[in-house]
Amino acid sequence: MGPDTLLVAMVAMRITALIALVLLPAVPAFAQVDLTGTWARSGQSDNGAAREPVDLLGIPLNADGRAKALSYDIAALSATERQCQMYTPFYALVGPFPLQISIVQEPVTQKLLAWKIAGWGDRDETMIFMDGRPHPSKYAPHPHGGFTTGAWEGDTLTAVTTHFKLGDIKRHRGFSSDRATLTYRFNRHGDLLTVTGILEDPVYLAEPYVLTEVFRLTTNPNGFPLTACEPIEELPRLHEDPTLAPHYLPGKHPALNEVTERYNIPLEAVLGGPETMYPEYRKTLKDKYVLPPPVPAGAGAGPGN
């Protein structure tokens, strides 16, 4: 092999090695685990769809959180400035929506920049930045979707969300403040995705509120109805007098006793609190709780059964 041929071979080897070094970080850059796809809710561990306006069961509210919940009048959503407000990121766990997860790549290097959980209806999208950027100052603006960063811990994607607005943690019942922090943990097992949310709030919660939901990979996403929102006149009295702020005074919520009357669950449990979250709490209710009457035979049977 002549000198010129040897030189060409050495240059080619160096170029190949350089290309390999450039591409090497991109191999795991998409993720340790692939989370992309549409994940349909497999079950609902929380009764987020309960029909009673006062149902704070299992939420570790403190006194301020309980007062906030009991002062809330759902008519407030008809106020012009509130009609287009979105749910907090925590609503990905308690709401009925699936999760559509995709990757966002850095346009030049094609490295993973972020995971994106698409918005749905009245829940904003969540961008989980994976490039090491810091969270902004506590004085920075608080968008509906908040600000989220993520990192891999083995096969678990851990994401932390801050800077989201005050909003629901249980459909129009309990609330978190704009000082809350949400920590997600995503674990994939085949076509199942387990998502654990840990909500911490120094304003309205006495302890962290932890929920886990299971989603299943689906090939039938049925689209995502994320649409623009335009306020309209829903309650004339609110538009005739913009100073009105629908609310209930302390002790005046008209639905305060609905759960107790329907299910015989003591009011102290209905109003939540950290002590109601643990199995030992059942001992305090054993002499107060009375089982509802049994369902009559044949109740709920269809015609001809």
N, C-alpha and C positions, 0 to 999 in steps of 0.2 A: 504494500500500500504506500503510494507516494505521499510526500508532505502535504500537497494540496488536498488530496482525498481525505487524509487524516484530519486536516483542519476543518474540512466541511463536515465530517462525521462528528467531531467534537462540538462544533457550533450547533448541529442538529440535536445532539444529546442535551446540550444546555437549554436550548429552546423548549424541548420536550419536558425537561425537568421544571423549567419556569412555568410552563402552562399547567403542569401538575400541581405546583405550589399554589397557583392562582385559583385553580378549581377545587383544591382540597377543602378549603373552608366552606365551599358551597354545597358539599355533599350532605352534611348534616344541617345545613342552614335552614332547610324547610322546617325541620323539627326532629326531635328524637322520636316522636310519635306523630303520625299524620292525623290531624283532627278535621280535615276538610270534609265537607259534605253537609247534607241536611239531616238534622237529628230530630225525630219526632218524639214528643213526650211519651214515655212508656207508662208512667203512673203519676199520681199526685199524692204526695205524703202530707201536704198541708191542705186544710180545707179553705183554700183561698176563694172558692166559689160559693161559700156559705151565703145564705140569703139574708140572715139577720144583720142589721146595721151595727149592732154592738156585739161583737164576737172577737174577743181578744185572747182566746184560749191559747196557751202555750207560748205567748210572746212575753219576753222578760222586760216589760215596761217598768219604768220608774214612775214616781208620782206625776212628773211633768208630762211624760209620754201618755199616761192614762188621761190626764186632763186635756191634752191636745186631742186625743181620739174622741173623747166624749163631748168636746165642743164642736166637732165637725158636722156640718150640714152638707149633704151631697148637692144641695141646690147651689153651692158655691161654684160648682163646675159650669154652671150656666152663665156666670159672670164673664163678660167679654174677654178680660185679660187672662182667664183661666181655661177657656175652652180648648186651647191648643197646647196646654201643658202636657208633658209626657211622664210616663212612669219612671221610677228610678231603675238603675241597673239590677237591683235585687229582684225586680219583677220578672227577670228571666227565669227565676226559680219558682215563684208563686203564681205566675200568670199562665195562661193556656197556650202560649206560643211555642213552636219548635225553635230550634237554633240552626241558623244557616251560617256555617263557619267557612271562611275562605282565607287565603293568604294574600298579603300585600308585599310585593318584592321591591327592593331598592332598584330604581330603573337602570342604573349603570352596572352594578355588580351582580344584580339578581339575587342578592342575599335576602333572607327573610327580614323584612322591616317590621311587620306586625301581623297578628291574627285579627281578622275582622268578623265580629258577630253582627249580622245584618239586623237592622231595625225591623219592627213589625207593627203596623198600625200606629199605636201611640206609645211605643217604646223605642227610644233612640238607639242608633247603632253603637257598638262598643269596639273601639280600636285598642288592642292589647299590644303596645309597643315593645319590641324585643331587642332594641338597639342600645339599651343601657341608659337612655335619657332619664334625667331626674324628674321627680314630680315638681310642679310649679309652686310658687309661694302660696301661702294660705289666703293671700289677698287677691289671687288671680281669679278671673271669671269662672263661674260654676255653670257649665252647660248641662243639659239634661242627661247626657250620656257619661259625664264625668271625664276623668283622665286616668288611664290604666296603663300599667307597665307589667311585664311578665318575665318569668325566668323558669328554666327547666330544673326540677329537682328529681333526678333520675328520670322515670317515665311519667312524672306528674308535672303538668304545667300549672304553676302557681302565679296568679295575677292579682294585683292590688289596685283597687279603684278608689280615687278620692275626688273631691271637687264636683260632686253632683248635687243637684238642688234638693231641697226638702221635698219629700213625696211619699207615696204609699209603700208600705212593706206588707200590707194585706189589703185587698181591694177596698179602698175608701174606708178603712177602719183604723189600723195602726199606721204610724208615720215615723220616718227617720228624718233627722235634721241635715242641714248642709255641712255639718262637721263630721258626718259619719264616714267610716271607712269600710269597704267591702273587700274581703279576700276570697278569691275563687280558687278551687282546686279541681282540675280536669284530669280524669283518668279514663283511658280507653281500654276496653276489654273486648276485642273483636268488633262486633257491630253494636256494642253497648257503650255508652258514654255516661260516666258518673260525674256529676257536678255538685260539689259541696260549696255552699256559700256561708261565710262567717261575717256577719254584720256587727260592727262595733260603733256605738254612738254615745258620746259623753253627755248628750243633751236629753235623749228620750229613752235610753235603755240602761237598765241596771247591770246587765250582763250581756255578753255576746249572744246574738240570735243566730243559731246554726240550723241550716236546712240542707238536705241532700236530695237531689232528683236524678232519675235515670232516664236517659234518652236512647232511642234506637235509630240506627242509620236507616234512612229511607230513600227510595228512588222515586217517590211520588210526593214532591214538596208542595204541590198545589199553589205555588206562587207566594209572593210576599206582598200583601196589600199595604205597602208603605206609601202613603199619599200625602199630598199637601193638605193643610188644614186652614179653613177659612171661618172665622167667627161669624155667627149669625145671631139673630134675636131669638132666644129660647124662652126666657121668662120676661115678659114685658116689664114687670115691676123693677127688674134689675137694670133695664135700659132706661126706664123713665127716671130712676133715681140711682145714679152711679155710686152714690155714697153707701148704699146698702151692702153689707157683708154678711151673708147667711151664716148663722152659727147657733149654737145652743149654749145657754148659760149653765154654770155648774149645777148638776143635779137635775137638769131639765130635759135631758135627752128623752124623747118620747118612746124610743125602742129599748130603753135600758134593761127591761125585764123580759124581753121576748124569748131569749134562749132559756132562761129559767122557767118560764111558763110552758114552753114547748117540750123541753127535755128534762126538766127538774134538776138541771145543773146549778149548783149554788152560785149566787151572784159573785161571790168573792173569787171563784174560779173563772167565771166568764170574763172578769176584768183583768185577767192576766197577772203578770209579775213573776220575778225569777223563782219564787218558791213554788209556783204552780207547774214548773217544767219538769220536776223530778218525780220518780215513782213513789217516793216517801210521802208525797202530798196526799196520796189516796187515803192515808191513815187519818188525816184531819177531816176528811169528808165522809167517812164511813157511817157516822151517826147523823149526817145531814142530808145525804143523797138518798132519794127514793126512786126506785125504778119506775119508768113510765108504764102505763097499763100494757098488757100484752096485745099484740096485733091479732085481731079476730081471725079465725080460720077462714081461709079463702080470700082474705083481703088482698087486693092487687091482682087477682087472677083475671086473665083475659076472658072475653066472651066465649061461652061454650066449655070453659074449663071447670 
